[in-house]
Protein backbone atom coordinates (compact mmCIF):
# COMPACT_ATOMS: atom_id res chain seq x y z
CA UNK A 1 0.00 0.00 0.00
CA UNK A 2 1.24 3.41 -0.86
CA UNK A 3 -1.26 6.20 -0.81
CA UNK A 4 -0.60 9.90 -0.78
CA UNK A 5 -3.43 12.31 -0.04
CA UNK A 6 -4.21 15.18 -2.33
CA UNK A 7 -2.43 18.44 -1.64
CA UNK A 8 -4.26 20.43 0.99
CA UNK A 9 -2.08 23.47 0.49
CA UNK A 10 1.38 24.53 1.56
CA UNK A 11 0.48 25.35 5.17
CA UNK A 12 -1.11 22.10 6.33
CA UNK A 13 1.01 19.51 8.10
CA UNK A 14 2.11 16.37 6.27
CA UNK A 15 1.67 13.14 8.24
CA UNK A 16 3.19 9.67 7.98
CA UNK A 17 0.55 7.03 8.71
CA UNK A 18 1.87 3.56 9.49
CA UNK A 19 -0.78 0.85 9.59
CA UNK A 20 -0.42 -2.63 11.00
CA UNK A 21 -2.32 -4.71 8.45
CA UNK A 22 -2.62 -7.89 10.54
CA UNK A 23 -6.34 -7.10 10.99
CA UNK A 24 -6.79 -5.30 7.69
CA UNK A 25 -10.52 -4.60 8.02
CA UNK A 26 -10.04 -3.00 11.44
CA UNK A 27 -7.05 -1.01 10.13
CA UNK A 28 -9.24 0.26 7.29
CA UNK A 29 -11.89 1.42 9.77
CA UNK A 30 -9.24 3.18 11.88
CA UNK A 31 -7.86 4.86 8.76
CA UNK A 32 -11.35 6.07 7.81
CA UNK A 33 -11.54 8.05 11.04
CA UNK A 34 -7.98 9.34 10.68
CA UNK A 35 -8.50 10.43 7.08
CA UNK A 36 -11.63 12.34 8.05
CA UNK A 37 -9.79 14.13 10.88
CA UNK A 38 -6.79 15.02 8.71
CA UNK A 39 -8.93 16.27 5.84
CA UNK A 40 -10.98 18.43 8.23
CA UNK A 41 -7.71 19.97 9.50
CA UNK A 42 -6.22 20.54 6.04
CA UNK A 43 -3.46 18.00 6.64
CA UNK A 44 -2.01 15.70 4.00
CA UNK A 45 -0.67 12.21 4.58
CA UNK A 46 1.17 9.23 3.19
CA UNK A 47 0.19 5.68 4.15
CA UNK A 48 2.67 2.91 4.82
CA UNK A 49 2.15 -0.70 5.84
CA UNK A 50 3.72 -2.68 8.64
CA UNK A 51 3.06 -6.39 9.16
CA UNK A 52 1.89 -5.87 12.73
CA UNK A 53 1.84 -3.44 15.63
CA UNK A 54 5.27 -4.56 16.83
CA UNK A 55 6.88 -3.33 13.60
CA UNK A 56 5.32 0.16 13.57
CA UNK A 57 8.02 1.87 15.68
CA UNK A 58 10.73 0.47 13.40
CA UNK A 59 8.88 1.72 10.31
CA UNK A 60 8.73 5.23 11.77
CA UNK A 61 12.40 4.97 12.74
CA UNK A 62 13.27 4.11 9.13
CA UNK A 63 11.58 7.33 7.98
CA UNK A 64 13.53 9.33 10.58
CA UNK A 65 16.81 7.77 9.49
CA UNK A 66 16.00 8.58 5.86
CA UNK A 67 15.23 12.19 6.74
CA UNK A 68 18.48 12.52 8.67
CA UNK A 69 20.62 10.93 5.95
CA UNK A 70 19.00 12.87 3.12
CA UNK A 71 18.85 16.09 5.18
CA UNK A 72 15.21 16.54 4.26
CA UNK A 73 12.07 17.15 6.24
CA UNK A 74 9.26 14.99 4.88
CA UNK A 75 6.82 14.51 7.77
CA UNK A 76 5.49 16.90 10.38
CA UNK A 77 3.71 14.21 12.39
CA UNK A 78 3.31 10.47 12.68
CA UNK A 79 0.29 8.25 13.22
CA UNK A 80 0.35 4.59 14.27
CA UNK A 81 -2.78 2.56 13.47
CA UNK A 82 -3.41 -1.09 14.22
CA UNK A 83 -5.01 -3.60 16.50
CA UNK A 84 -3.81 -6.25 18.94
CA UNK A 85 -6.43 -8.72 20.15
CA UNK A 86 -5.70 -10.85 23.21
CA UNK A 87 -5.14 -14.51 22.47
CA UNK A 88 -4.39 -17.49 24.67
CA UNK A 89 -0.74 -16.68 25.41
CA UNK A 90 1.33 -13.83 26.83
CA UNK A 91 2.28 -12.77 23.28
CA UNK A 92 -0.44 -10.09 23.48
CA UNK A 93 1.20 -8.47 26.52
CA UNK A 94 4.61 -8.35 24.87
CA UNK A 95 3.31 -6.86 21.63
CA UNK A 96 1.20 -4.22 23.40
CA UNK A 97 3.96 -3.20 25.79
CA UNK A 98 6.76 -3.12 23.25
CA UNK A 99 4.84 -1.27 20.54
CA UNK A 100 3.73 1.38 23.07
CA UNK A 101 7.25 1.61 24.53
CA UNK A 102 8.75 1.95 21.06
CA UNK A 103 6.35 4.71 20.06
CA UNK A 104 6.84 6.62 23.32
CA UNK A 105 10.60 6.29 22.97
CA UNK A 106 10.49 7.76 19.46
CA UNK A 107 8.19 10.54 20.59
CA UNK A 108 10.37 11.56 23.52
CA UNK A 109 13.81 10.94 21.99
CA UNK A 110 13.05 12.77 18.74
CA UNK A 111 10.33 15.18 19.83
CA UNK A 112 7.83 13.67 17.42
CA UNK A 113 4.22 14.72 17.14
CA UNK A 114 2.84 11.20 17.26
CA UNK A 115 -0.67 9.81 17.62
CA UNK A 116 -0.98 6.24 18.91
CA UNK A 117 -4.02 4.58 17.37
CA UNK A 118 -3.05 0.99 18.15
CA UNK A 119 -6.03 -0.70 19.74
CA UNK A 120 -5.31 -3.20 22.51
CA UNK A 121 -8.48 -5.17 23.10
CA UNK A 122 -9.87 -8.43 24.41
CA UNK A 123 -12.00 -9.41 21.39
CA UNK A 124 -13.34 -8.47 17.96
CA UNK A 125 -16.39 -6.69 19.38
CA UNK A 126 -14.23 -4.32 21.40
CA UNK A 127 -12.00 -3.72 18.36
CA UNK A 128 -14.91 -2.81 16.11
CA UNK A 129 -16.53 -0.58 18.73
CA UNK A 130 -13.29 1.41 18.95
CA UNK A 131 -12.42 1.38 15.25
CA UNK A 132 -15.70 2.49 13.69
CA UNK A 133 -15.96 6.20 13.00
CA UNK A 134 -19.64 6.01 13.95
CA UNK A 135 -18.74 4.64 17.40
CA UNK A 136 -15.59 5.49 19.42
CA UNK A 137 -13.54 6.61 16.37
CA UNK A 138 -10.12 5.85 17.85
CA UNK A 139 -8.46 6.40 14.46
CA UNK A 140 -9.85 9.92 14.35
CA UNK A 141 -8.95 10.46 17.99
CA UNK A 142 -5.33 9.43 17.40
CA UNK A 143 -5.14 11.67 14.31
CA UNK A 144 -6.44 14.61 16.33
CA UNK A 145 -3.84 13.83 19.04
CA UNK A 146 -1.11 13.96 16.39
CA UNK A 147 -2.40 17.32 15.16
CA UNK A 148 -2.63 18.62 18.74
CA UNK A 149 1.01 17.68 19.32
CA UNK A 150 2.00 19.52 16.12
CA UNK A 151 0.21 22.57 17.54
CA UNK A 152 2.07 22.04 20.83
CA UNK A 153 5.37 22.03 18.96
CA UNK A 154 4.31 25.25 17.24
CA UNK A 155 3.98 26.93 20.66
CA UNK A 156 7.68 26.27 21.23
CA UNK A 157 8.78 27.27 17.71
CA UNK A 158 9.51 23.63 16.84
CA UNK A 159 7.07 23.60 13.93
CA UNK A 160 7.19 24.18 11.06
CA UNK A 161 10.63 22.77 10.54
CA UNK A 162 12.75 22.97 7.43
CA UNK A 163 15.19 20.59 5.77
CA UNK A 164 18.18 22.15 7.52
CA UNK A 165 16.51 21.46 10.89
CA UNK A 166 15.50 17.84 10.18
CA UNK A 167 16.64 15.24 12.67
C-alpha positions in Angstrom: 0.0 0.0 0.0 1.2 3.4 -0.9 -1.3 6.2 -0.8 -0.6 9.9 -0.8 -3.4 12.3 0.0 -4.2 15.2 -2.3 -2.4 18.4 -1.6 -4.3 20.4 1.0 -2.1 23.5 0.5 1.4 24.5 1.6 0.5 25.3 5.2 -1.1 22.1 6.3 1.0 19.5 8.1 2.1 16.4 6.3 1.7 13.1 8.2 3.2 9.7 8.0 0.5 7.0 8.7 1.9 3.6 9.5 -0.8 0.9 9.6 -0.4 -2.6 11.0 -2.3 -4.7 8.4 -2.6 -7.9 10.5 -6.3 -7.1 11.0 -6.8 -5.3 7.7 -10.5 -4.6 8.0 -10.0 -3.0 11.4 -7.1 -1.0 10.1 -9.2 0.3 7.3 -11.9 1.4 9.8 -9.2 3.2 11.9 -7.9 4.9 8.8 -11.3 6.1 7.8 -11.5 8.1 11.0 -8.0 9.3 10.7 -8.5 10.4 7.1 -11.6 12.3 8.0 -9.8 14.1 10.9 -6.8 15.0 8.7 -8.9 16.3 5.8 -11.0 18.4 8.2 -7.7 20.0 9.5 -6.2 20.5 6.0 -3.5 18.0 6.6 -2.0 15.7 4.0 -0.7 12.2 4.6 1.2 9.2 3.2 0.2 5.7 4.2 2.7 2.9 4.8 2.1 -0.7 5.8 3.7 -2.7 8.6 3.1 -6.4 9.2 1.9 -5.9 12.7 1.8 -3.4 15.6 5.3 -4.6 16.8 6.9 -3.3 13.6 5.3 0.2 13.6 8.0 1.9 15.7 10.7 0.5 13.4 8.9 1.7 10.3 8.7 5.2 11.8 12.4 5.0 12.7 13.3 4.1 9.1 11.6 7.3 8.0 13.5 9.3 10.6 16.8 7.8 9.5 16.0 8.6 5.9 15.2 12.2 6.7 18.5 12.5 8.7 20.6 10.9 6.0 19.0 12.9 3.1 18.9 16.1 5.2 15.2 16.5 4.3 12.1 17.1 6.2 9.3 15.0 4.9 6.8 14.5 7.8 5.5 16.9 10.4 3.7 14.2 12.4 3.3 10.5 12.7 0.3 8.2 13.2 0.3 4.6 14.3 -2.8 2.6 13.5 -3.4 -1.1 14.2 -5.0 -3.6 16.5 -3.8 -6.2 18.9 -6.4 -8.7 20.1 -5.7 -10.8 23.2 -5.1 -14.5 22.5 -4.4 -17.5 24.7 -0.7 -16.7 25.4 1.3 -13.8 26.8 2.3 -12.8 23.3 -0.4 -10.1 23.5 1.2 -8.5 26.5 4.6 -8.4 24.9 3.3 -6.9 21.6 1.2 -4.2 23.4 4.0 -3.2 25.8 6.8 -3.1 23.2 4.8 -1.3 20.5 3.7 1.4 23.1 7.3 1.6 24.5 8.7 2.0 21.1 6.3 4.7 20.1 6.8 6.6 23.3 10.6 6.3 23.0 10.5 7.8 19.5 8.2 10.5 20.6 10.4 11.6 23.5 13.8 10.9 22.0 13.1 12.8 18.7 10.3 15.2 19.8 7.8 13.7 17.4 4.2 14.7 17.1 2.8 11.2 17.3 -0.7 9.8 17.6 -1.0 6.2 18.9 -4.0 4.6 17.4 -3.0 1.0 18.1 -6.0 -0.7 19.7 -5.3 -3.2 22.5 -8.5 -5.2 23.1 -9.9 -8.4 24.4 -12.0 -9.4 21.4 -13.3 -8.5 18.0 -16.4 -6.7 19.4 -14.2 -4.3 21.4 -12.0 -3.7 18.4 -14.9 -2.8 16.1 -16.5 -0.6 18.7 -13.3 1.4 19.0 -12.4 1.4 15.2 -15.7 2.5 13.7 -16.0 6.2 13.0 -19.6 6.0 14.0 -18.7 4.6 17.4 -15.6 5.5 19.4 -13.5 6.6 16.4 -10.1 5.8 17.8 -8.5 6.4 14.5 -9.8 9.9 14.4 -9.0 10.5 18.0 -5.3 9.4 17.4 -5.1 11.7 14.3 -6.4 14.6 16.3 -3.8 13.8 19.0 -1.1 14.0 16.4 -2.4 17.3 15.2 -2.6 18.6 18.7 1.0 17.7 19.3 2.0 19.5 16.1 0.2 22.6 17.5 2.1 22.0 20.8 5.4 22.0 19.0 4.3 25.2 17.2 4.0 26.9 20.7 7.7 26.3 21.2 8.8 27.3 17.7 9.5 23.6 16.8 7.1 23.6 13.9 7.2 24.2 11.1 10.6 22.8 10.5 12.8 23.0 7.4 15.2 20.6 5.8 18.2 22.1 7.5 16.5 21.5 10.9 15.5 17.8 10.2 16.6 15.2 12.7 
